[in-house]
Amino acid sequence: MKNELKIFLASPRGFCAGVDRAIEIVNKALDKYGAPIYVRHEIVHNKQVVEDLKKRGAIFVEELSEIKDVTRPVIFSAHGVPKKVPEEAKLKNLSYVDATCPLVSKVHRESEQHY
């Protein structure tokens, strides 16, 4: 007979550091620049956080081509973006902040180096 396995779930469970960082970047951008600011993709996979940021003035877009006011800053999500996205932002003269989780960026760099 196998021993019983007990699993304890911490409550409440919070976000990882990369997600906390990305949310903070969006909030600080809203404080500094005012609304609207653009965010490429949902900053995190959490509807409540996304809705709260929308209420503050964040506009979520899937592609940079959807940005209506190119004078406003754009933030890249915690999940990272393809290399072509920052290049496209530079070509369009967009002001952007890359809120990619540092651990995600590390994995991307390592995969480029080794594969």
Buried (B, 14 or more C-beta within 10 A) or exposed (E): EEEEEEEEEEEEEEBEEBBBBBBEBBBEBBEEBEEBBBBBBBBBEEEEBBEBBBEBBBBBBEEBEEBEEEEBBBBBBBBBBEEEBBEBBEEEEBBBBBBBBEEBEEEBEEEEEEE
